[in-house]
């Protein structure tokens, strides 16, 4: 649950990776956004894979990507503008799916959740995507939970964000009213069942 921007596409030409990176880096620095520059060797094979540790997940192997990861705000997920050797938009996790044969590059959507960041962060990211579509990624597809990509309507975006924030507040209150027993806390399936029931009761009607 939350306002998220989903996107996928392929550069008009792989030769555009560096010009795009240079231009977007200048934009990000002017906005005081954090960034990480990817400069991996695209000629080497993709050997990325997911390693599941006890308390976290990490990616190992060679991840042949070039481009930028942007960090617009501490309450916004990173924006990946990283590309494989053929110019497909991919992040490190997507590269593990390609390496394992589970997915093809053109079928992978990237995403960034903006729900808890200021409204202008969402707006600026969408405006950046419009610019990149015009200049670098002609087939860029964007699915914006906030509706701003399609409409450009700031008031509608604000209403959607406020609506989801209210729903999250209600869910948090409902969870507080139903404290989990130690046994329930140890069972992810049970926790999921309790949350599902609360969501149905609070937001989806009740037929009992």
Residue frames relative to the residue before (quaternion, step in Angstrom):
aa qw qx qy qz dx dy dz
X 1.0000 0.0000 0.0000 0.0000 0.00 0.00 0.00
X 0.5662 0.5861 -0.4367 0.3810 3.55 -0.88 0.95
X 0.5585 -0.6080 0.4500 0.3404 3.55 -1.17 0.63
X 0.0532 0.8003 -0.5872 0.1090 3.55 -0.63 1.21
X 0.2653 -0.7228 0.6144 0.1725 3.56 -1.17 0.67
X 0.1204 -0.7802 0.6128 0.0368 3.57 -0.76 1.12
X 0.0711 0.8229 -0.5581 0.0791 3.59 -0.93 0.79
X 0.0516 0.7673 -0.6389 0.0198 3.53 -1.28 0.52
X 0.2393 0.7730 -0.5646 0.1628 3.56 -1.23 0.42
X 0.3118 -0.7280 0.5822 0.1839 3.52 -1.37 -0.01
X 0.5480 -0.6262 0.4480 0.3269 3.56 -0.94 0.86
X 0.5808 -0.5749 0.4433 0.3683 3.56 -1.12 0.62
X 0.7679 -0.0504 0.0312 0.6378 3.57 1.23 -0.61
X 0.5375 -0.6242 0.4487 0.3465 3.61 -0.97 0.75
X 0.5849 0.5970 -0.3649 0.4104 3.59 1.17 -0.49
X 0.6117 0.5776 -0.3433 0.4176 3.58 1.27 -0.24
X 0.4149 0.7305 -0.4704 0.2702 3.61 1.22 -0.14
X 0.7241 0.4514 -0.2654 0.4488 3.58 0.74 -1.01
X 0.6583 0.4878 -0.3395 0.4620 3.66 0.85 -0.80
X 0.6348 0.5157 -0.3339 0.4686 3.60 0.98 -0.79
X 0.6636 0.5170 -0.3111 0.4422 3.58 0.87 -0.94
X 0.6565 0.5124 -0.3152 0.4551 3.57 0.92 -0.89
X 0.6915 0.4822 -0.2863 0.4554 3.57 0.88 -0.95
X 0.6821 0.4781 -0.2980 0.4663 3.58 0.90 -0.91
X 0.6005 0.5474 -0.3668 0.4529 3.60 1.06 -0.62
X 0.6390 0.5139 -0.3258 0.4706 3.60 0.97 -0.81
X 0.6468 0.5171 -0.3165 0.4627 3.58 0.98 -0.88
X 0.6719 0.5125 -0.2981 0.4440 3.57 0.86 -1.01
X 0.6687 0.4918 -0.3098 0.4637 3.58 0.92 -0.86
X 0.6391 0.5200 -0.3330 0.4586 3.60 1.02 -0.68
X 0.6960 0.4377 -0.2577 0.5074 3.59 1.22 -0.55
X 0.4137 -0.7198 0.4483 0.3315 3.59 1.35 -0.07
X 0.3463 0.7108 -0.5228 0.3185 3.57 1.04 0.82
X 0.4597 -0.6350 0.5330 0.3185 3.55 -1.18 0.50
X 0.0142 -0.8081 0.5888 0.0120 3.58 -1.19 0.40
X 0.1573 -0.7345 0.6480 0.1260 3.50 -1.36 0.38
X 0.2706 -0.7700 0.5613 0.1371 3.56 -0.81 1.03
X 0.2214 -0.7593 0.6023 0.1080 3.57 -0.86 1.04
X 0.0631 0.8004 -0.5910 0.0779 3.57 -0.76 1.06
X 0.1832 0.8133 -0.5262 0.1678 3.56 0.92 0.94
X 0.5719 -0.5957 0.4488 0.3414 3.56 -1.26 0.46
X 0.2879 -0.7995 0.5073 0.1432 3.58 -0.37 1.25
X 0.6058 0.5766 -0.3630 0.4109 3.60 1.20 -0.34
X 0.6255 0.5338 -0.3415 0.4551 3.60 1.21 -0.37
X 0.5708 -0.6209 0.4064 0.3516 3.62 -1.05 0.68
X 0.5077 -0.6283 0.5074 0.3001 3.51 -1.28 0.58
X 0.0298 0.8070 -0.5871 0.0564 3.59 -0.53 1.19
X 0.2786 0.7941 -0.4988 0.2072 3.58 1.23 0.43
X 0.1057 0.7766 -0.6174 0.0677 3.55 -1.03 0.81
X 0.4683 -0.6733 0.5043 0.2704 3.53 -1.24 0.56
X 0.1291 -0.7594 0.6340 0.0684 3.54 -0.98 0.93
X 0.2104 -0.7889 0.5695 0.0955 3.58 -0.69 1.11
X 0.1454 -0.7816 0.6047 0.0474 3.53 -0.56 1.21
X 0.7264 -0.4332 0.2972 0.4432 3.56 -1.28 0.13
X 0.8341 0.1764 -0.0563 0.5197 3.56 0.84 -0.95
X 0.7997 0.1486 -0.1140 0.5704 3.60 1.20 0.16
X 0.3592 -0.6892 0.5826 0.2378 3.53 -1.38 0.15
X 0.0151 -0.7944 0.6071 0.0105 3.58 -1.00 0.77
X 0.3603 -0.7143 0.5612 0.2121 3.54 -1.28 0.44
X 0.0843 -0.7960 0.5991 0.0187 3.54 -0.85 1.02
X 0.6316 0.5288 -0.4061 0.3957 3.54 -1.34 0.12
X 0.6209 -0.5336 0.4120 0.4000 3.55 -1.32 -0.05
X 0.1221 -0.7866 0.6047 0.0264 3.55 -0.82 1.10
X 0.1419 -0.8496 0.5035 0.0679 3.61 0.12 1.26
X 0.2763 0.7405 -0.5536 0.2624 3.53 0.08 1.38
X 0.0700 -0.7548 0.6479 0.0754 3.51 -1.26 0.52
X 0.5043 0.6237 -0.4851 0.3486 3.54 -1.12 0.69
X 0.5655 -0.6037 0.4607 0.3217 3.54 -1.18 -0.64
X 0.1643 -0.6862 0.6878 0.1707 3.49 -1.34 0.48
X 0.2009 -0.8008 0.5591 0.0762 3.57 -0.71 1.13
X 0.1581 -0.7601 0.6248 0.0826 3.55 -1.15 0.72
X 0.1599 -0.8594 0.4781 0.0850 3.60 0.27 1.27
X 0.8022 -0.0549 0.1029 0.5855 3.59 1.01 -0.80
X 0.5938 -0.6053 0.3858 0.3634 3.59 -1.06 0.65
X 0.7294 0.3857 -0.2396 0.5117 3.60 1.19 -0.43
X 0.6120 0.5000 -0.3503 0.5027 3.56 1.27 0.41
X 0.4782 -0.6516 0.4967 0.3164 3.58 -0.99 0.77
X 0.6150 -0.5610 0.3942 0.3894 3.61 -1.13 0.52
X 0.3054 -0.7067 0.6070 0.1970 3.54 -1.29 0.50
X 0.2036 -0.7973 0.5600 0.0966 3.57 -0.58 1.16
X 0.0330 0.7469 -0.6626 0.0450 3.54 -0.80 1.11
X 0.3266 0.7322 -0.5002 0.3273 3.50 0.72 1.25
X 0.1803 -0.8187 0.5449 0.0163 3.54 -1.03 0.91
X 0.4115 -0.6678 0.5529 0.2812 3.54 -1.21 0.58
X 0.7554 -0.4182 0.2511 0.4374 3.60 -1.27 0.05
X 0.6963 0.4440 -0.2753 0.4922 3.60 1.20 -0.44
X 0.6066 -0.6152 0.3304 0.3800 3.55 1.28 0.14
X 0.4477 0.6811 -0.4656 0.3448 3.59 1.22 0.25
X 0.4647 -0.6375 0.5398 0.2939 3.54 -1.11 0.75
X 0.1946 0.7642 -0.5890 0.1765 3.58 -0.64 1.14
X 0.2321 -0.7303 0.6143 0.1882 3.54 -1.21 0.52
X 0.7495 -0.4064 0.2564 0.4554 3.59 -1.26 0.06
X 0.6633 0.4939 -0.3211 0.4615 3.59 0.93 -0.82
X 0.6246 0.5371 -0.3357 0.4569 3.57 1.02 -0.75
X 0.6268 0.5403 -0.3353 0.4503 3.56 1.07 -0.71
X 0.6175 0.5251 -0.3601 0.4618 3.61 1.09 -0.58
X 0.6366 0.5206 -0.3291 0.4641 3.60 1.06 -0.69
X 0.6464 0.4999 -0.3120 0.4847 3.56 1.05 -0.76
X 0.6550 0.5312 -0.3096 0.4393 3.57 0.93 -0.93
X 0.7148 0.4449 -0.2506 0.4779 3.58 1.00 -0.81
X 0.4961 -0.6717 0.4176 0.3582 3.57 1.26 -0.22
X 0.4426 0.7167 -0.4429 0.3070 3.59 1.26 0.12
X 0.8083 0.0760 -0.0087 0.5837 3.59 1.03 -0.75
X 0.3875 -0.6707 0.5759 0.2614 3.51 -1.35 0.39
X 0.6589 -0.5625 0.3186 0.3846 3.63 -1.02 0.75
X 0.7090 0.4875 -0.2759 0.4285 3.60 0.87 -0.88
X 0.6791 0.4954 -0.2844 0.4609 3.58 1.26 -0.27
X 0.5950 0.5894 -0.3531 0.4170 3.58 1.26 -0.01
X 0.2205 -0.7638 0.5970 0.1076 3.54 -0.85 1.08
X 0.2463 -0.7167 0.6305 0.1679 3.55 -1.10 0.75
X 0.0748 -0.8143 0.5745 0.0362 3.59 -1.15 0.36
X 0.0588 -0.7567 0.6478 0.0650 3.50 -1.35 0.40
X 0.2783 -0.7582 0.5683 0.1572 3.57 -0.80 1.04
X 0.1526 -0.8121 0.5620 0.0376 3.54 -0.79 1.12
X 0.3023 0.8361 -0.4358 0.1404 3.56 1.36 -0.19
X 0.8090 0.3128 -0.1410 0.4773 3.58 0.77 -1.01
X 0.5673 0.5683 -0.3945 0.4468 3.58 1.25 0.19
X 0.6653 -0.4858 0.3563 0.4409 3.63 -1.19 0.25
X 0.6420 -0.5654 0.3643 0.3680 3.56 -1.12 0.72
X 0.6485 0.5461 -0.3337 0.4121 3.58 0.99 -0.78
X 0.5641 0.5807 -0.3940 0.4352 3.60 1.19 -0.40
X 0.6472 0.5050 -0.3105 0.4793 3.57 0.92 -0.91
X 0.6655 0.5151 -0.3006 0.4488 3.57 0.87 -0.97
X 0.6775 0.4967 -0.2978 0.4535 3.59 0.89 -0.91
X 0.6292 0.5236 -0.3389 0.4638 3.60 0.98 -0.77
X 0.6620 0.4971 -0.3077 0.4690 3.59 0.91 -0.89
X 0.6463 0.5094 -0.3230 0.4675 3.60 0.95 -0.81
X 0.6213 0.5285 -0.3356 0.4712 3.58 1.05 -0.74
X 0.6556 0.5090 -0.3141 0.4609 3.60 0.94 -0.83
X 0.6141 0.5322 -0.3513 0.4650 3.60 1.02 -0.73
X 0.6591 0.5111 -0.3030 0.4611 3.57 0.96 -0.87
X 0.6734 0.4949 -0.2991 0.4606 3.58 0.91 -0.92
X 0.6180 0.5433 -0.3456 0.4511 3.58 1.06 -0.69
X 0.6760 0.4967 -0.2932 0.4586 3.57 0.97 -0.84
X 0.8010 0.3519 -0.1576 0.4579 3.58 0.88 -0.92
X 0.8463 0.2159 -0.0573 0.4836 3.60 0.90 -0.87
X 0.8066 0.1911 -0.0635 0.5558 3.61 0.93 -0.86
X 0.1737 -0.8562 0.4791 0.0853 3.54 0.35 1.27
X 0.7407 0.3878 -0.2273 0.4992 3.60 1.08 -0.62
X 0.2706 0.7927 -0.5084 0.1996 3.59 1.23 0.37
X 0.1321 -0.7642 0.6289 0.0556 3.54 -0.92 1.03
X 0.0379 -0.7923 0.6088 -0.0095 3.55 -0.95 0.92
X 0.0777 -0.7532 0.6520 0.0389 3.54 -1.01 0.91
X 0.0866 -0.8348 0.5429 -0.0289 3.53 -0.34 1.32
X 0.3769 -0.7432 0.5097 0.2140 3.58 -0.52 1.18
X 0.6635 0.5045 -0.3000 0.4640 3.56 1.20 -0.49
X 0.4470 -0.7258 0.4213 0.3097 3.58 1.30 -0.20
X 0.4924 0.7007 -0.4198 0.3006 3.59 1.25 -0.16
X 0.5765 0.5838 -0.3834 0.4241 3.62 1.05 -0.65
X 0.7349 0.4306 -0.2325 0.4696 3.58 0.90 -0.94
X 0.8148 0.3235 -0.1345 0.4619 3.58 0.83 -0.99
X 0.2676 -0.7611 0.5392 0.2417 3.58 1.03 -0.76
X 0.4886 0.6749 -0.4125 0.3683 3.57 1.29 0.29
X 0.3081 -0.7880 0.5079 0.1618 3.57 -0.31 1.27
X 0.6373 0.5393 -0.3380 0.4344 3.60 0.98 -0.79
X 0.6504 0.5055 -0.3157 0.4709 3.59 1.00 -0.81
X 0.6213 0.5306 -0.3340 0.4700 3.58 1.02 -0.79
X 0.6595 0.5127 -0.3077 0.4556 3.58 0.92 -0.92
X 0.6439 0.5212 -0.3240 0.4569 3.59 0.98 -0.82
X 0.6605 0.5092 -0.3124 0.4548 3.58 0.93 -0.87
X 0.6491 0.5085 -0.3200 0.4666 3.58 0.93 -0.87
X 0.6662 0.5032 -0.3057 0.4578 3.60 0.89 -0.93
X 0.6403 0.5378 -0.3251 0.4416 3.59 0.99 -0.83
X 0.6865 0.4624 -0.2894 0.4809 3.57 0.90 -0.88
X 0.6200 0.5374 -0.3497 0.4523 3.61 1.01 -0.70
X 0.6423 0.5090 -0.3226 0.4736 3.59 1.02 -0.78
X 0.6453 0.5157 -0.3192 0.4646 3.59 1.00 -0.82
X 0.6491 0.5116 -0.3160 0.4660 3.58 1.00 -0.79
X 0.6325 0.5255 -0.3291 0.4642 3.57 1.05 -0.77
X 0.6456 0.5145 -0.3136 0.4692 3.59 1.02 -0.83
X 0.6527 0.5115 -0.3139 0.4623 3.56 0.97 -0.86
X 0.6419 0.5237 -0.3242 0.4567 3.58 0.96 -0.85
X 0.6523 0.5086 -0.3124 0.4671 3.59 1.00 -0.86
X 0.6529 0.5181 -0.3112 0.4566 3.58 1.00 -0.84
X 0.6492 0.5096 -0.3180 0.4665 3.58 1.01 -0.77
X 0.6302 0.5258 -0.3321 0.4649 3.59 1.05 -0.70
X 0.6720 0.4998 -0.2884 0.4642 3.56 1.12 -0.73
X 0.7298 0.3073 -0.2035 0.5758 3.56 1.31 -0.21
X 0.0816 -0.8271 0.5540 0.0481 3.63 0.37 1.14
X 0.4360 -0.7102 0.4955 0.2448 3.55 -0.96 0.90
X 0.4403 -0.6516 0.5482 0.2847 3.52 -1.14 0.70
X 0.6652 -0.4899 0.3595 0.4339 3.63 -1.18 0.32
X 0.6431 0.5232 -0.3286 0.4523 3.60 1.01 -0.76
X 0.6595 0.5105 -0.3098 0.4566 3.58 0.98 -0.85
X 0.6345 0.5461 -0.3272 0.4383 3.58 1.03 -0.80
X 0.6842 0.4870 -0.2795 0.4654 3.58 1.13 -0.59
X 0.7143 0.4166 -0.2361 0.5104 3.59 1.26 -0.20
X 0.3231 -0.7750 0.5070 0.1949 3.64 -0.19 1.21
X 0.6286 0.5417 -0.3447 0.4389 3.60 1.00 -0.78
X 0.6595 0.5050 -0.3112 0.4617 3.58 0.97 -0.85
X 0.6265 0.5312 -0.3335 0.4627 3.57 1.00 -0.82
X 0.6525 0.5170 -0.3073 0.4610 3.59 0.95 -0.91
X 0.6475 0.5219 -0.3158 0.4568 3.58 0.99 -0.83
X 0.6530 0.5114 -0.3123 0.4631 3.59 0.97 -0.86
X 0.6604 0.4988 -0.3048 0.4714 3.59 0.93 -0.91
X 0.6358 0.5302 -0.3269 0.4558 3.60 0.98 -0.85
X 0.6567 0.5061 -0.3097 0.4655 3.59 0.95 -0.85
X 0.6474 0.5136 -0.3216 0.4623 3.58 0.96 -0.86
X 0.6500 0.5167 -0.3211 0.4554 3.60 0.93 -0.87
X 0.6610 0.5011 -0.3107 0.4641 3.59 0.96 -0.87
X 0.6761 0.4991 -0.2956 0.4543 3.56 0.94 -0.89
X 0.7427 0.4329 -0.2305 0.4559 3.56 0.90 -0.94
X 0.8381 0.2406 -0.0658 0.4851 3.54 0.88 -0.98
X 0.7858 0.3880 -0.1829 0.4456 3.59 1.09 -0.59
X 0.6252 -0.5397 0.3589 0.4347 3.56 1.18 0.24
X 0.2232 -0.7654 0.5978 0.0835 3.54 -1.28 0.34
X 0.1530 -0.8327 0.5289 0.0593 3.56 -0.50 1.15
X 0.4729 0.6919 -0.4436 0.3176 3.59 1.25 -0.08
